[in-house]
């Protein structure tokens, strides 16, 4: 006579009926290391959970070890989903070819942003030509708006890096603006969003960059078309403010994106490379 308790039989039956998500079924959303890994996982997990629900497939957040490894991984299709800055995206496509695009950030209701070169309000500097022989603060050498675009802006106005008295990379936009305010540097490069935070504290704009398309999400070419379509639809339909602001407090949506949105940045980076090669 079978004496197995009924509750054990039911538990075993439930286990056999419950689907188990295997590692092969899991998609990875990769993010470049612009903050500590634990912070980035916290910021992007709400988006990953939302996409998991909408697409019916588990998605987990993974953080790349470096900017270079992130570009390589996205380029070689080692990532299911990759979050990329504008300049890294241009580098990926120029080296590895086109990628399937999902969506780009909309920040304060705009899918593009500007870089600024700033100085203190009481500074005698009035234009970029005045920066000859001055001390300049950049953010990160891989940053679109705290180095790549502003260095092009300087060059276009007759100021090469070698023409500065000194320049340093301070790691972030916030470090740049605080160091300029503190008088440690004559001028610096930041994105417009950071300027808005500090404009009342005594800084002014020397120059503003052209509009550059925002950060974006791309899908690896190994993903099935149906999965890519689901991901794209889910991102473009996302309206939950809590999920969006978790990425960054000023994110207001995810907008459609095309490769052509990054042509202006391509032109800038190409011209910058050409100018460097001639020096």
GIGIZI-V963708 format. One line per field, one symbol per residue. phi: phi as a letter, one per 30 degrees, with the letter a starting at -180 (. if undefined). psi: psi as a letter, one per 40 degrees, with the letter a starting at -180 (. if undefined). A space follows every 50 residues. Layout:
phi->???
psi->???
This chain:
phi->.dcdeeddddddddddcddcddddddccccbdddbeeddddddcdedddd deddcibdbbdbcddaddddddddddidbdbbcbdededddeddccjdbd ccabdcchibdbbbcbcbbddcdddbaddddeiccbccdbdcddccaddd ddddddcicdeddddabbccjaddddddddddidbdaacbdeededdcdd cjbbccabdddcddebcbcdddddedddddddddddcdbddddddddadc dclccebbdddcdddeddddddddddddd
psi->hhehidddddddddddehihhiddehihhhhigeiidddddddedddddd ddddefhhhihihididddddddddefehdhhhiiddddddddddeiiih idiiihhfehfiiiiihiiideieheiddeeheihihicheehdeedddd ddddddfehideeidiiihedidddddddddeedidiihiiddddddede efiihdihiihhiiiihiiieeiiddddddddddddehehddddeddhde heihiiiideeeddddddddddddddde.
